[in-house]
Structure formats: structure tokens, C-alpha cells
């Protein structure tokens, strides 16, 4: 039985991505929607990275983390959206076995890394507001680099484990993935292997990743709110809160959409796809806007660049 499962697994050379179940005449509109969202993601995040690299006033830990966040958003979105647009345009809806492995690996890598980077940003805001005199010492350039490197290592380890578990399954039942990208959950449904161990490992990974990162964010903001409430002046409270509001918005947007995807019943795949679009395209598009609109330093840096080009 095991040999037959291995043979069936080795015969799979590609998968069919169902994508969105819409009428053929609407494919052009769907492509234009994806193209618009991806263009906004690219312009916003590439612009944010360029702004942080070129303006010396943004050479601080907070913007170092923000630059990495923009790189992660752009990379994760590119791994999903470019193939989805190619399939919509060609109407072939296929992805090679190797392409599926790479896509799932990159998706897991960047999603997990983003969660850890967001928790590092929460810790950065905690030190900045609760221990401002020690900020330069605690948030040194070396320590910030270590936090980001650790985030990528956690993402890499999780991605390797997730991909190894997913593609150790036998896909003899079907090769049709009811989604617009390779994800482990719809791939479980087309496997003829026993997925109990796979589900246990996936849930354990989710718990190990989500709970510590959310705990760091919640504890950090508990102390931050407590410190802000002790500030007597209204202007001081507004200034302290404005440094955190953008980060809170990004955290709420990411975890809210991801949580919504995984609480949707499996028998409603179309709703899951719409929610997936939110955290693979809409969230990366909105993140630079949130930081640009609510951040005086970013707006000032943008105005300086626009002013130089005008001159």
C-alpha cells in the first residue's frame, strides 16, 4: 500500500489551480483587479523601502523594521499574485510540482517572518515609550539586526517543516487544488494519505508561532497604554499614541484577515479565497498607506524628496 502511494505521488508533475469560479467574460475584470492591487503593493512598498534607504533621518530602529516589513509584504505578494495573474490571463490554471513547492515555501516563509517582525516592532515601541532613556542602548543596530535575522530563521524553519510535511503526502486522489495558489489546507483535501499527523503538526506550528508573537504584542501594548495614561498633558498622550497607532492598525489588519480565513468552514472555499486575497494583496497594499498617512516622519521625508525633484 505504501509503495503504491509513493508511485502515485511520484507521478504528479503539476497541479491545477481552480482559482475563482466566475464566468469566462469576467476573467478580464479579475485580471485588472489583481493587476491594480499588485501595482499598488509594488509602488507602495518599493517606495517605502526607497524612502527609508535614501533619507538619513529615517535611519532608526522603527524604520529599519518597517523597511523589512515592506520587503516581506512585497515578496509574499509577488510569490502569489504574479502566478495568479499569469493563470487568469492564459486560462491554463496549472502550476508545476516544483513551482507549487516553491510557492508554498515562500508563502510560509514570509507570513511567519512577518508575524515575528511585527512582534519586534511592538517591543521597539514598548522600549521607546516606557524606557525612552535606555532606547538607544537597548535597541542598538546589532540587536535590531539580530531580531530581524531571528525572524527570518523562524520563518525558514517553519517553511521547511510545512513544505516537507505537505509534499510527503500522496496526491493520488486528485491534482486539482481548489484555490488560486498552493496552500497546505486545500492540498490536504486532495491527498489520499492519512492527514492526521499533518494536521497535528500544522496546528502545533500555528500555536508555536501565533501565541508567542501575539503575547509579545499584547504585553508590550499593555505597558504602553499604562504608560500613556500616566502622561498628564493631552498633547503628550496624542504624540505617544500616534507612534503606535500605525503599528496597531497593521497588526489588527493582518491577524484579523488570517484569523477570518481559518475560521471559515471548509465547505465554503469561495469565501476563503476572497479572505485570502485580503491578506495576500489588500493588506500589503494598505500597510504603506497606513504608515504614510499616520506618520509625520514618513510624510516629511516624502515631501523632502518631492521638493528636491521639483527644484
C-alpha positions as CSV (number, residue, x, y, z in Angstrom):
1,X,0.0,0.0,0.0
2,X,2.9,2.3,0.9
3,X,4.7,1.6,-2.4
4,X,1.6,2.3,-4.4
5,X,1.1,5.6,-2.6
6,X,4.7,6.6,-3.3
7,X,4.3,5.7,-7.0
8,X,1.1,7.8,-7.2
9,X,3.0,10.7,-5.5
10,X,5.9,10.5,-7.9
11,X,3.5,10.6,-11.0
12,X,2.3,14.1,-10.1
13,X,4.2,16.6,-12.2
14,X,1.8,19.5,-11.9
15,X,-1.3,20.7,-10.2
16,X,-4.4,22.5,-11.4
17,X,-5.4,25.7,-9.5
18,X,-9.1,26.2,-9.7
19,X,-8.9,29.9,-8.9
20,X,-12.2,31.8,-8.8
21,X,-15.3,30.3,-10.1
22,X,-16.6,33.1,-12.3
23,X,-18.0,33.4,-15.8
24,X,-15.3,33.5,-18.5
25,X,-16.3,37.0,-19.6
26,X,-15.3,38.3,-16.1
27,X,-11.7,37.0,-16.3
28,X,-10.5,40.2,-17.8
29,X,-12.0,42.2,-14.9
30,X,-10.5,39.8,-12.4
31,X,-7.1,40.2,-14.1
32,X,-7.4,44.0,-14.0
33,X,-8.3,43.9,-10.3
34,X,-5.3,41.7,-9.5
35,X,-3.1,44.0,-11.6
36,X,-4.3,47.1,-9.9
37,X,-3.8,45.6,-6.4
38,X,-0.4,44.3,-7.2
39,X,0.7,47.6,-8.8
40,X,-0.4,49.4,-5.6
41,X,1.5,46.9,-3.5
42,X,4.6,47.3,-5.6
43,X,4.6,51.1,-5.7
44,X,3.7,51.5,-2.0
45,X,6.2,49.0,-0.6
46,X,9.1,49.7,-3.0
47,X,8.5,53.4,-2.4
48,X,8.7,52.9,1.4
49,X,11.9,50.9,1.1
50,X,13.4,53.6,-1.2
51,X,12.4,56.3,1.2
52,X,13.9,54.6,4.2
53,X,17.2,53.8,2.4
54,X,17.6,57.3,0.9
55,X,16.6,59.5,3.9
56,X,19.2,59.6,6.7
57,X,16.6,60.9,9.1
58,X,14.8,57.6,8.9
59,X,17.8,55.7,10.0
60,X,16.2,54.5,13.2
61,X,15.2,51.0,14.6
62,X,11.5,51.6,13.9
63,X,12.1,52.4,10.2
64,X,14.6,49.5,9.9
65,X,11.8,47.2,10.9
66,X,9.4,49.0,8.7
67,X,11.7,48.6,5.7
68,X,11.9,44.8,6.3
69,X,8.1,44.7,6.7
70,X,7.7,46.3,3.3
71,X,10.2,43.9,1.7
72,X,8.3,40.9,3.3
73,X,4.9,42.2,2.1
74,X,6.2,42.8,-1.5
75,X,7.9,39.4,-1.7
76,X,5.0,37.5,-0.3
77,X,2.5,39.2,-2.6
78,X,4.8,38.7,-5.6
79,X,5.0,34.9,-4.9
80,X,1.2,34.6,-5.0
81,X,-0.1,37.4,-7.3
82,X,2.2,37.0,-10.3
83,X,1.4,33.4,-10.9
84,X,-2.3,34.1,-10.2
85,X,-2.3,36.8,-12.9
86,X,-0.5,34.6,-15.4
87,X,-3.1,31.9,-14.9
88,X,-6.0,34.3,-15.2
89,X,-4.5,35.7,-18.4
90,X,-3.6,32.3,-20.0
91,X,-6.7,30.5,-18.6
92,X,-4.4,27.4,-18.2
93,X,-4.6,27.4,-14.3
94,X,-1.7,25.0,-14.0
95,X,1.4,25.1,-11.8
96,X,4.3,22.7,-11.9
97,X,5.1,20.4,-8.9
98,X,8.3,22.3,-8.3
99,X,6.5,25.7,-8.7
100,X,4.0,24.6,-6.1
101,X,6.7,23.6,-3.7
102,X,8.5,27.0,-4.1
103,X,5.2,29.0,-3.8
104,X,4.2,27.3,-0.6
105,X,7.7,27.6,0.8
106,X,7.9,31.4,0.1
107,X,4.3,32.0,1.4
108,X,5.0,30.2,4.7
109,X,8.5,31.9,5.0
110,X,7.2,35.4,4.6
111,X,4.0,35.0,6.5
112,X,5.7,33.6,9.6
113,X,8.6,36.1,9.3
114,X,6.1,39.0,9.2
115,X,4.5,37.8,12.4
116,X,7.8,37.9,14.2
117,X,8.8,41.2,12.7
118,X,5.5,42.8,13.9
119,X,6.2,41.5,17.4
120,X,9.7,43.0,17.2
121,X,8.2,46.3,16.2
122,X,5.8,46.1,19.2
123,X,8.8,45.6,21.5
124,X,10.6,48.6,19.9
125,X,7.6,50.8,20.6
126,X,7.5,49.4,24.2
127,X,11.1,50.5,24.8
128,X,10.6,53.8,23.1
129,X,7.7,54.8,25.3
130,X,8.3,53.0,28.5
131,X,12.1,53.4,28.7
132,X,13.0,56.3,26.4
133,X,16.3,57.0,28.2
134,X,17.5,53.4,27.5
135,X,16.2,53.3,24.0
136,X,19.5,53.9,22.2
137,X,21.2,51.3,24.3
138,X,18.6,48.5,24.2
139,X,17.6,49.0,20.5
140,X,21.1,49.0,19.1
141,X,21.7,48.4,15.4
142,X,23.2,45.0,16.2
143,X,20.3,43.9,18.4
144,X,17.8,45.1,15.7
145,X,19.6,43.1,13.1
146,X,19.6,40.0,15.4
147,X,15.8,40.4,15.8
148,X,15.2,40.5,12.1
149,X,17.6,37.7,11.4
150,X,15.9,35.6,14.1
151,X,12.5,36.3,12.5
152,X,13.7,35.1,9.1
153,X,15.3,32.0,10.7
154,X,11.9,31.1,12.4
155,X,10.2,31.7,9.0
156,X,12.7,29.5,7.2
157,X,12.4,26.7,9.7
158,X,8.6,26.8,9.7
159,X,8.5,26.9,5.9
160,X,10.9,23.9,5.5
161,X,8.8,21.9,8.0
162,X,5.5,22.8,6.4
163,X,6.6,22.0,2.9
164,X,8.2,18.8,3.9
165,X,5.0,17.6,5.7
166,X,2.7,18.8,2.8
167,X,4.7,17.2,0.0
168,X,5.2,13.9,1.8
169,X,1.5,13.3,1.3
170,X,0.4,11.2,-1.7
171,X,-1.8,13.1,-4.2
172,X,-3.4,10.0,-5.9
173,X,-6.9,11.2,-5.3
174,X,-6.7,14.4,-7.4
175,X,-4.3,17.1,-8.5
176,X,-7.0,19.9,-8.6
177,X,-6.3,22.5,-5.8
178,X,-9.5,24.5,-5.1
179,X,-7.6,27.8,-4.6
180,X,-5.7,30.4,-6.6
181,X,-2.3,29.5,-5.0
182,X,-0.7,26.5,-3.4
183,X,-1.7,26.3,0.3
184,X,-1.5,23.3,2.7
185,X,-5.1,23.3,3.6
186,X,-6.7,22.7,0.2
187,X,-3.9,20.3,-0.6
188,X,-4.8,18.2,2.4
189,X,-8.3,17.7,0.8
190,X,-6.9,16.2,-2.4
191,X,-4.5,13.8,-0.7
192,X,-5.2,10.1,-0.3
193,X,-2.8,9.8,2.7
194,X,-3.8,9.9,6.3
195,X,-3.5,13.7,7.1
196,X,-4.0,13.4,10.9
197,X,-0.3,13.8,11.7
198,X,-0.1,16.6,9.1
199,X,-2.9,18.5,10.8
200,X,-1.4,18.0,14.3
201,X,2.0,19.4,13.1
202,X,0.2,22.3,11.3
203,X,-1.8,23.2,14.4
204,X,1.3,22.9,16.7
205,X,3.3,25.1,14.4
206,X,0.4,27.7,14.3
207,X,0.3,27.7,18.1
208,X,4.1,28.0,18.5
209,X,4.1,30.9,16.0
210,X,0.9,32.8,16.8
211,X,0.7,32.7,20.6
212,X,4.2,33.9,21.4
213,X,4.0,36.7,18.8
214,X,0.6,37.8,20.0
215,X,1.7,37.6,23.6
216,X,4.7,39.9,23.0
217,X,2.4,42.4,21.2
218,X,-0.3,42.3,23.9
219,X,2.2,42.6,26.8
220,X,4.0,45.4,25.1
221,X,0.8,47.4,24.4
222,X,-0.5,46.7,28.0
223,X,2.6,48.5,29.3
224,X,2.4,51.1,26.6
225,X,-1.2,52.0,27.4
226,X,-0.4,52.1,31.1
227,X,2.5,54.5,30.5
228,X,0.5,56.7,28.1
229,X,-2.4,57.1,30.6
230,X,0.1,58.4,33.2
231,X,1.1,61.2,30.9
232,X,-0.7,64.3,32.2
233,X,-0.8,66.5,29.1
234,X,-3.3,65.7,26.3
235,X,-0.7,66.7,23.7
236,X,1.8,64.3,25.2
237,X,-0.7,61.4,25.1
238,X,-1.6,62.1,21.5
239,X,2.1,62.2,20.5
240,X,2.9,58.9,22.3
241,X,-0.2,57.2,20.9
242,X,0.5,58.4,17.3
243,X,3.8,56.5,17.3
244,X,1.9,53.2,18.0
245,X,-1.4,53.7,16.1
246,X,0.0,52.7,12.7
247,X,1.6,49.5,14.0
248,X,-1.7,48.6,15.8
249,X,-3.6,49.1,12.6
250,X,-1.2,46.8,10.6
251,X,-1.3,44.1,13.3
252,X,-5.1,44.2,13.5
253,X,-5.4,44.0,9.7
254,X,-3.0,41.0,9.3
255,X,-4.2,38.9,12.2
256,X,-7.8,39.8,11.6
257,X,-7.8,38.6,8.0
258,X,-5.7,35.5,8.7
259,X,-8.0,34.5,11.6
260,X,-11.0,35.1,9.4
261,X,-9.6,32.7,6.7
262,X,-9.0,29.8,9.1
263,X,-12.4,30.1,10.9
264,X,-14.3,29.9,7.7
265,X,-15.8,26.4,7.2
266,X,-14.0,24.2,4.7
267,X,-17.2,23.8,2.7
268,X,-17.1,27.5,1.7
269,X,-14.0,27.7,-0.4
270,X,-15.0,30.8,-2.4
271,X,-15.3,32.9,0.8
272,X,-11.9,31.6,1.9
273,X,-10.4,32.7,-1.5
274,X,-11.8,36.2,-1.0
275,X,-10.3,36.4,2.5
276,X,-7.0,35.1,1.1
277,X,-7.0,38.0,-1.3
278,X,-7.3,40.3,1.6
279,X,-4.1,39.2,3.4
280,X,-2.1,38.4,0.3
281,X,-2.9,41.6,-1.7
282,X,-5.1,44.1,0.2
283,X,-3.1,44.0,3.5
284,X,0.3,44.5,1.8
285,X,-1.3,47.4,-0.2
286,X,-2.7,49.1,2.9
287,X,0.4,48.8,5.1
288,X,2.4,51.5,3.4
289,X,-0.6,53.8,3.3
290,X,-1.3,53.3,7.0
291,X,2.3,54.2,7.9
292,X,2.4,57.1,5.4
293,X,-0.8,58.8,6.4
294,X,-0.3,58.4,10.2
295,X,3.4,59.1,10.4
296,X,4.8,62.6,10.3
297,X,8.4,61.4,9.7
298,X,7.4,59.5,6.6
299,X,5.3,62.4,5.2
300,X,8.2,64.8,5.9
301,X,10.7,62.6,4.1
302,X,8.3,62.2,1.2
303,X,7.9,66.0,1.0
304,X,11.6,66.5,1.0
305,X,12.1,64.1,-1.9
306,X,9.2,65.7,-3.9
307,X,10.6,69.1,-3.1
308,X,14.1,68.2,-4.4
309,X,12.6,66.7,-7.6
310,X,10.5,69.9,-8.1
311,X,13.7,72.1,-7.7
